[in-house]
Amino acid sequence: MRERPLSPHASIYRYMHTMVFSFMHRISGVWMVLGVGALVYWLMSAAAGEAEFGRANALLGGGLCRALLLAWLAAYCYHFVNGLRHLGWDAGYGLGKLQARRSARVVLGVAVVGLAVAAYLLFCPRAGAL
Amino acid sequence: MSLRSPLGAALGRGSAGDGVTHWRSQRLSALALVPLSLWFLVALIRLPLNDYAAVTIWMASGWNPVWLSLLLVVTTWHARLGVQVVIEDYVHAPGPKAAALVVNAGLNLVLLAAGLYAVLRMALRGAA
């Protein structure tokens, strides 16, 4: 079949920093699917009994897994806040070029603050925390 | 092989009838995940996560199994829809695309079934 014309996509558009926010929304979303896997593993271990739960917690609390948990938390914070931005667009708000750039900065700020607060509360103060 | 163009084959048949279903499901599931995921994050922060008794009692008490089940259903549904769009955008060869879509749907279903089974098992343990 003859090559058909394509609408513009990622490799054709000129670089804009708002594009990075769009890529990151997808990447964080796909990344979190693995996080759901970890969550289901944790739930299954809790359902299986105390010994299995202890093993799962030891595994998830290890150094590398802590980094993964932090990365999933970061993905959640970003995807959540940027998702609200997308819902606003879907409702017809903030579609202007300048508005979209401004909301991108707001998203980054809120996501970083949210991540800092959530990471502190989840990881730091409690002796028994993961 | 047909000499008709794909456009010719599609014209005159009317709409498939589900044009906005995917789009709308993704937005509605996103809206539902706003309270559900925040609820779960707050719960994780408040729970002593290494304490088996505390965690399993929390998972079995009151409405928690209901919200947890809903969280699992809506999360895996939202994930399936989202990853599907990513696959459709970047995987163009028909075979690998179909395979990736099936793996995506299947994987999210397995996650859902396992998660619901775990929640039910904990919720019904006290009742048994």
Chai-1 contact restraints between the chains, C-beta under 6 A:
chainA,res_idxA,chainB,res_idxB,connection_type,confidence,min_distance_angstrom,max_distance_angstrom,comment,restraint_id
A,R26,B,V86,contact,1.0,0.0,6.0,A-B,restraint_1
A,G29,B,G82,contact,1.0,0.0,6.0,A-B,restraint_2
A,V30,B,V83,contact,1.0,0.0,6.0,A-B,restraint_3
A,V33,B,A79,contact,1.0,0.0,6.0,A-B,restraint_4
A,V36,B,T75,contact,1.0,0.0,6.0,A-B,restraint_5
A,V36,B,L111,contact,1.0,0.0,6.0,A-B,restraint_6
A,V40,B,L111,contact,1.0,0.0,6.0,A-B,restraint_7
A,V40,B,A114,contact,1.0,0.0,6.0,A-B,restraint_8
A,V40,B,G115,contact,1.0,0.0,6.0,A-B,restraint_9
A,L43,B,G115,contact,1.0,0.0,6.0,A-B,restraint_10
A,L43,B,A118,contact,1.0,0.0,6.0,A-B,restraint_11
A,M44,B,A114,contact,1.0,0.0,6.0,A-B,restraint_12
A,M44,B,A118,contact,1.0,0.0,6.0,A-B,restraint_13
A,A46,B,V55,contact,1.0,0.0,6.0,A-B,restraint_14
A,A46,B,T56,contact,1.0,0.0,6.0,A-B,restraint_15
A,A47,B,A118,contact,1.0,0.0,6.0,A-B,restraint_16
A,A47,B,R121,contact,1.0,0.0,6.0,A-B,restraint_17
A,A47,B,M122,contact,1.0,0.0,6.0,A-B,restraint_18
A,E50,B,Y52,contact,1.0,0.0,6.0,A-B,restraint_19
A,F53,B,Y52,contact,1.0,0.0,6.0,A-B,restraint_20
A,N57,B,N50,contact,1.0,0.0,6.0,A-B,restraint_21
A,G83,B,A30,contact,1.0,0.0,6.0,A-B,restraint_22
A,D90,B,R27,contact,1.0,0.0,6.0,A-B,restraint_23
A,L121,B,I45,contact,1.0,0.0,6.0,A-B,restraint_24
A,L122,B,I45,contact,1.0,0.0,6.0,A-B,restraint_25
A,G128,B,P48,contact,1.0,0.0,6.0,A-B,restraint_26
A,G128,B,N50,contact,1.0,0.0,6.0,A-B,restraint_27
A,L130,B,L49,contact,1.0,0.0,6.0,A-B,restraint_28
